[in-house]
Amino acid sequence: MVGAAFPAASFGADTIWWANYTGSKVSYANLDGSGGGGDLNTTGATAPNSVAGVAIDAAAGKVYWANAGTGVISYANLDGSGGGGDLNTSGATVGAVRGLTIDPALGRLYWGNSGGIWYAKLDGSGGGSLDTGAASVQFPWGVAVDPADNRIYWANFNLSVTPTNKISYTALDGTGGGVDLAVSGATVAQPKGVAIDEEAGRIYWTNPGAGSVLGKVAGADLDGGGGADFNVTGAGANASTTGPSLDPTANRVYWLGEDTNKLSFANLDGSGGVGDLSPGSGTINEPMFTAILKAPSPAGDPSVSGGSTTGSTLSCSTGSWAADLLGAFLSRAPHSYGYRWSLDGSEVPGGTASTLNASTPGAYRCQVTASNAAGTAGPQTSDPHLVSAAPPALVTQSPTGSAPAAAAPAKKKRKKCKKAKKRAAVSKKKCKKKQRQ
């Protein structure tokens, strides 16, 4: 959406979201620890029932959730205005779903359940399953996409005596080739949920486990190896940990405690910094899976294009803004843009659209702000675009008045010549000579 600011949200702050399995709610709280928070207005959608996954599409202004109790995937507006509905998942299986993730570029939602890895198209045209190849698929609990490497990862959670204890992946585009990831050095004990730091090339997961590995949060390199566990001493969520999400810009990894109803965090670089966040007024009852929503982040100034003379139409680009980190469950893409034009440093009255008629000479600039449900960022300002006065139109002389003026002297000469012949008997030859002069 371009040209209008995002409507005032009911929260308007950087937030973390989660699904409540027993509480059957989609909830959120402020990332800064100040509490706030609340439960999503789901009016228009199937009532949340045993919610077991949440995914945010900041650019579209929507949040999706998976209802394990009814086998339905639903959505509502991020700004708290309701506008809910249910997604067409025909061709896919939703029952016993655990975890949900989104890839807006491909226009798909993905999830896992005991039958495999599934997807549904965001345009409502149905879904299907992915070819998982030779990868382990034992009750996938949590999925994460890595579009840059064409992969989707999942954690294999198994309550059997000999659990799978594998982190696996397959091709995101459905071409197969699935395998299990080598994660030597890190604990993998009935993992629940995965998250990816694409830039760092690492994957993270949470381990409910038991005994000495109870509540471990671990990570490893995406190319295999480099595994390690986090020191999470001091966090309340130290049992049945689930649903990690990452904020590399803030050096944080977040997770939930299903049994303790805690929302916890630690430094992503492994340096500690462990603590718990207040859920505020948000429901937190057997929580599962987290997703982060932040205001847009500037990444590049806008530019002005158009003519260089008065009367030209100028256009302002949106500038560039930081992309969502899909595998990390961090959404920050703009939903809408706002514009302001200036001329020689003074604001142009009424100049609030992406285009402007340059009626006056001078240096034009545009400013752009970007908004989503978490807030507004900017402005970013363009370089000046110089407009000069249009040159005056050329005036051309009509040719109709020139011919008679040129002919007049000849006529006069002929008259004079005739009179001269009568008066002084001038010869014909002499008269012609005078006409030529």
N, C-alpha and C positions, 0 to 999 in steps of 0.2 A: 504493500500500500504506500502510495507516495502523495505528499502534499498536505496531509493533515496530521496533527499531533495525536498520539495515542490518548484515548480518554483516560481520565484520572482513575487509577486502579485502587482497589480497596486496600492494597498493601503498599505498592510503590517503593519497594526496597529489595535489595539483594536477599534472596531467600533460598532455603533448602526444602525440598518436597519429599514426601514419603507415602507409601501405601500402608494401610492398616488392615491386616488380615482378619483378626477378630473384631476390631473396631469398625470394619467396613466403611472407612472414610479415606479420602485423599486429603492430606494435611500439609501445612507448611509453617515455617518459622523463620525469623530473621537470622541471617548469617553472622551478623555482628554480635550475637549473643544476647541481644536486648529483649528476646522473647517475641512479643507481638504474635504473629501467627494466627492460625485459625483453620477451618475446614473449608474445602472448595464447595462453591455453589454448583451443584450438579443438575439443576433443573433442566428438564428436557431429555435427559439420558436415563437409561435403566439405573435404578438405585444401586449404588455400590454394594457389592456382596462378596465378602472374603477377598478383598483387593490384594493382588499379588504381583503388582508391577505398575510403574509409572514412567511416562516419557513426556518430554516437553518439546514443543515446536514454537520457539519464541517468535520467529518470523511470521508465522500464521496466527499467533496469539492463542494457541490452544494447548491443552494438556490432555493426554490420553492415559487411561488406566485399564488394567486387566481384571475382570471379575472371575476369579476361580470358582466361585459358588454357582454362577449361572452360565459360565462359558461364553461371556460376552465381553467385547472390548468397546469401551465408551470414550467419549470426549466431552469437554466443556471449554468455555472461554477462560483464558488465564486471568482476565481482569476481574473475575468474580461476578460477571453479569449473567451467568448461566449459559444459555445458548447451546445446551447439550444435545447429544445424540449418540447413536450406536453405529459402529463401523461394520460394513458388510464383510464378513470373514468366510463367505462360502468358498469351499475348496480347501480350507485349512481347518485344523482342529485346535480349539481353544481350551477345552476342559483340562483341569489340573495345571493350568498355566503357572509358570514361575518366572517372573522377570519380563521386561518389555523394553525395547529400544527402538530408536527411530533413525531413518536416513532420508531426510527431506529431498535430497538430490535425486535419489532413486524413487522417491514417492512411496516408501514402504515402512511399515512397522514390523518388527521381528519379535519372536518369543520362543521359549522352549517349553516342552512338556514331555511326559513319559514316551510319547510317540516320535519325537524328533524336534527339528528346528523348523519353525513355520513363519509365514509372513502374510500380511494383508496389504492391499494397495490403498493409499490415502485417498484416492479418488473414488473409493467405494465400489470398485469393480471386482472385488473378491481377492482371493489369495491362493496359497499353495504351500508346498514344502521344499526345503533345500536338500540337495544331494550331499550327504555327510561323509561319503567315501568310507575310508578305513578308520575314521575317528570314533572314539568312544561316545556313545549316546545312552547314558544311564541316568534318567531323570535330570535333564539339564536344568540347573537352577541359576538363572541369570544369564543374559546374553549381552555382548557389547560389540559394536561394529568398528572396523578400522578401514574406512573407504580407501585410504591411500594405498593400502596393500591388498585391497579386495578380499578382506577376511571378516568373518564373524566368529567370535570366541564364545565359549560357554564353560561353566563349571559343572562337572558331573557329581551330583549329590546322590548317594546311595546309602540307605539305612541297613543294608545287609551286613552280615558279620565281616565280610571282606569287601569293604567299599571300593569303588573304582579309583577314587583319589586321583583324578586326571583333570587337567585343563586342556580343552580341545578347540579345534577351529576347522572351518571349511571355507570355500569360496563364497563370497557375498553375492556374486552374480549368478549363483546356481550351477556353476560348471564343475562342482565337486572337488575332489582332491583333498578331502578332509583327513587330518592326522591328529595325534596327541602331541602337545607341546612339551619339550624337555624343560623342566623347572628345577633342576638340581640345586640343592642348597636351601630350598624354601619348604615350609610345611604345607602339605596338601592333605587335609583331613576332613572329609565330607564337606567340600567347599560350597559356599552359597554366595554366588554373585561374583562378577568380574568387572573391572574397569581398566581402561587403556590410556596411557600417556603417550600419544603418538610421537611427539617431538623427542621425548626421552627414550622411546623405543622399549617401554616396559609395560607389563601387565600386572594388575593387583587383584587380589581376591581375599575373601574372609573365610575363616574356618570355624564352624561350631565345634567340631572335634570332641574330644573328651580327655580327661586326665591332664597330662602335661602340655597338651596342645590346645586346651580349651580356650576358645576366643582369640586365636592367633589371626593377625592380619599380615599377609605376606605378599611378596612381589618377585618378579623375575624378568629377565630380558626377553623380548619378543623373538629373538633369534636363538633362544635356548640357553639355559644356564644362567649364571649371575643371580641366583635366587637368594632371598634373605627374608627374615621375619622382622616385624616392627616390634619395638618395645612399647607396649600399650599400658604399662603399669600406671595406675591412677585414673584410668577411664572407667566409668561405670558399666560400659557395654563390654563386659569381659566374658560373656557366655552367649552361645548361639549367635555369633556375629553374622551379619548378612548385609547385602546390598551396598557395596562401596561406590562412592563417586569421588571425583578428583577435581581440585582447583589448583592447577600448576601455577597460576599467576599469584596465588596466595600461599603456595607451598603447603597445601592441606590435602589430606585424605579423610573422608568422612565415612562412617558406617553406623549400623544400628545394632542394638541388642534386643533380639526377639523376646528373650525371657525377662530381661531387666527393664524393658521399655525406656531405653536410653538412646540418645543421639550423641555420638562421640566423634572425636577428631584427633589427628596427630600430624606432625610435620611430615610432608611427603618425602623429604630428603633423609628421613630416618633419625633425625636429631632429637626426637622426643616431642615436647610441646603438646602433651596429651591433655585432653579435657572433655567435658560434656557441654552440649548446647542446651539452652532452655527451649522446650517446645512451645512455650507461651500458651496461647489458647487452643493450639492444635491438638487434636486427638492423637494419642500415642498408645496403641493397644495391639501388641504383637506386630510391631512395625516390620515391613519388608521393603527393601530397595529404596534408594535415594536418587534424587535428581536436583541439580542446582540451576537456579535462574538468576542471572545478573544483568544489570543495565548494559546497554551497548558500550563498546570500548573503541575510541577513535584509533584509526590506523593510517589515515591519509587524507589530505585536504581535498575539497571539491575543486572543480575547474569550471570556468565560464567559456562557452563557445557561442559563435554567432558572428554577425557582421561587425564592421568597424566604423560605420557611419550612422548618423542619426536616422531613426526609423527602422533600424534593424531589430530583430527579435533575438534576445540573448537567452541562453539555456544554462542552467546550473546543474552539474552532476551531483550525485548524492555523496561523493567522497567515498572513502573505503572505511570499513568497520571490521573489527576482529570477528572471525568466523566462530561458529559453534565448535566445541570440542566434543564430537559425538560420542567417541569411545569413552570419554571421561564423564559423560552425562552432565556436561556443562553447556547451558544454552545462554546465548547473549546476543543473538542476531537482532537487528532492528526490525520492528514491526511497521514503523511509519517514520516519515521525515518531516521536518519543519524548515522553512526557508525565510531568510531576510536579505533584502538587497540594500546596498548603499551606493551613493554617488559622491565621489570626492570626500569620503569620510562621513557623510551625513545620511541617515536612514531615508530610503525612498518611501514616501507615504503609500501604503497599500501594497508594497512589494513583498508579498508573502507567498507567492507561487514559485514554481520551479522555473518559470519563464518570465521575461520582462521585456517590454518595448522600450528601447533606448531612445527616448525622445529628446534628450539633452546631451550635449557633448560632455565628456569627462571620463574619469576612471571609475568603472563599475566593479564592485565585488559582491559575492554572495556568501552568506553564512548558512551552515546546515547543522541542525540538531537531529539526533536519532533517538527514538523512543521504543520501549517495549513495556511489558507489564511491571518490570522492576524499576523503571524510571527513565529519565532522559539524560543524554550525554551530549557534550559539545558546548558551544558551537565550534565547528571547524570552518576556517575562512579561506577563500580562494585568493589567488594572486589577482592584481588589478587587470581589468580588460579595458583597453582604451578605445573610446568612441569619439570621432571627430565630426564636425558639421559636414553635412553633405554639400558638395560643390553646387553653385547656382546653375540652373538650366541654361544651355546655350541658346541665344536669340539669333535666328537666321533672317536676312533681309529678303522680302518678297521680290521676285524678278520682274514683276509686272510693270513697275514704274521706271525701269532703266531704259527700255527700248525707245520710248518716245523722246526721252531726254537726249539720247544719242542721235536721234534722227532729225531733231529740230534744226540744228545748225545747217544741215545739208539743204533742208527746204528753204531756209532763209537765203542761203547762197544762190539756190536756183532762181528764187524770186528776184534777188538783186541782179542776177545775171541777165534775166529777161529784160528787166528795166534798163540795164546798161546797154543792151543791144539796140533797143529802140532809141535810147538817148544819144548814144555816141557811135552807133554802127560798129560795135565791137564784133570782131570775127568769131565765127563758131569755134574755131580752134582755140582762140584765146579764152573764150568763156569756159570751155571744158577744163582748160588748164587751171582756171581760178576755182572751179568746183573741186578739183583734186587737192587744192592747197588747204 
